[in-house]
Amino acid sequence: MVVDPVLSETIENLQNSGVSEDEIKDMLVSMGYSDGDVEEALSGKPSATSESSEPKAQDEEDPEEEPEVEEMPQKYKNTEVENTKEHSDRAELASRLAMNVSNEAVNKVENYHEDVQNIKSDIVDLHEKVDNLPQSEHIDSLHDKTDYLHERTDELEQKIDDVDAKIQVLTDMMKRILDNQRDILLKLK
């Protein structure tokens, strides 16, 4: 079986980037390659240095080289192209996903750092407020003010209750007037 050239190139790039063989296997299997294809590509992949960089003369025929692409029926060629494009799209998607995860992690770390700075600032503010709390001689004055505010609140609540009662009476009167006018209109028809 011929190793997928896109798969071979992907493996070579990942190995050159220092990614371990196990990580490469996991990544490619998660992208949809079969274990067998990945194993074959890892073990049977010709190294870039083992191939001759000199072009062969056109008259020379390599007995091992088979013109498979030219002999394939068109439908298989299209399938290979589609598979290559699909694998390329998956690799691009995986790359984008990795970048997104990386950027998200950086943003979260920056946000946490900002949160820690805000908390430090809040703690400093709290210490300042504790240091500025009134002394015991001011507490009696605060009690008097609190009592006064409670009395005023009670008075306001009573006034609000009175206003609510008046509104209710006015609402009832308006309903009666409307009912009366409706009855008059109905009688006039």
N, C-alpha and C positions, 0 to 999 in steps of 0.2 A: 504494500500500500504506500502511496506517495504522501509524504508529509505536507500538510498545508503550508505554503510559503508565508502567508500572513502570520500563522501560528509560530513558525520558526523564527521569523523576524521579531515578533513580539517577545518571544522567550529570550532571544539574543539581547534585545534592548534591555529587558528586565535584569538579565544576568550582568550586563555591563553596568547597570545602575546599582549593582550590589544587592539585589533582592535574592533571598535564599530560594533554593529549589522548592521547598515545602510551601513557601508563600506564593511562588509562581504557580504551583499546582492548584492550590486553593483558589487563587484569583481566576485562573483560566476555567476551572470547573464551575465556579460561580457565574462565569460569563456564558456558560452553555456548552463548552467543549466537553467531550467525554473523557473519562479517566484514561482510556486506552489511547486516544489521540494525543493527549498531553504527555503520557509516558513515552509514546513512540517519538514524539517531537523532541522530548528532552534527551532520550537516549540515542536516537538516530539522526539528530540534527548535525549536518556537516559544519565544522567550524569555519569561520570566515578566513582563517589563515591557511587551511588545508587546500583550498581551491587555487588553482593556478591563475595568476592575474594576467597571463599572456593569452591573447585570443587564439583560438585554434584556426588552422587553415581550413578553408571551406571544403577542400578535397578530403580532409581527414574525417573519418567517421569514428566516433567514440562508441565502442560496442556496448557500453553500459548505458549510454544516453538513449532514451527512447522518446520519440516525438509524440508524447501522449496527448498534448493539447491539440495538435493538428489532427490526430486520429479520433478524437472524441466527437461524438455526435453533437450537434448544435444545442440540443436541450440540456446536455450535461455541461457544456461550456457556460450556458446561461446560469445553470444551478451553481457552478463554481464561482462565477462572478457575483451572484446574489449572496452566496455564503461568505465570500471575501468581504463584500460590502457590509453584510450584517455583522461580521466579526469586527470590522473596522469601526462600525457605529457603536458596537458594544464597548470596544476599547476606549473610544472617545467619551462615551457615557461614564465609564468607570473613572476615567481621568477627571471629568467634570465633577463627578460625585466626590472624589477624593479632595479636589480643590474646595468644593463647597463645605465639606466637613472640616477641612483645615481652617478655612476662613471663619466658619461658625465658631470653632474652638477659640480662635484668636479673639473674636468679638466677645465671647463669653468671659474670657480671662480679663479682657479690658474692662468689661462691665463689672466684674467682681472686684477688680482693683479700684474702680471708681466708687463702688458701694462701700468698700472698706474705708476709703478716704472720707466719704460722707459720714460714716459711722464715727470715725475718729473726730471729725468736726463736731458732730452732735454731742459726743462725750465731753469735749472741751466746753461747749455751750452749757451743758448740764452742770458741769463743775462750777462754772461762773454763776449760774442761777442759784445753786446751793449755797455758794459763798455769799450771795446777796439776799438770802432769806431774812425776813424781819426777825429782830431780836424779841425776847419775851415781853419787853415793855410795849411793843407795837401790837402784840396779840390781843390785848384788851380792846384796843381801838378797832381792830379788825372785827372782833365779836360784836361791838356796837353797830358797826356799819352793816354787818351781816343781818342782825336783827331788824334794822331799819329796812333793808332790802326785802326781807321776808314780809314785813307789814305792807310795803308798797305793792308787792306781788299779790298778796291776798286782796288788797283793794282793787287792783286791776282785774283780777279774776272775777270779782263780784260785778264790776262794771261790764265785763264781757258777757257774763251770764244775763245781765239786765238787757243788753243790746240784743242778744240772741232771742230772748223772750219777746222783745218788741218786734223783731224781724218776723218771728213766727206769727204774731198777731197780725201784722201787716200782710203777710203772705195769705193767711186765712181770709182776711177781708178782701184781698184782690181776687181770690178764687170765687168768693161769693158774688162779687161784682160781676166777674166774667160769666158766671153761671146765670146770673140775673139778666145780663145783656143778651146772652145766647137764647134764653127763654123768650125775651121780648122779640128778638129777630125771628124766631120760629113762629111766634104768634102772628107777626106781621106778614109772613109769607102766606 
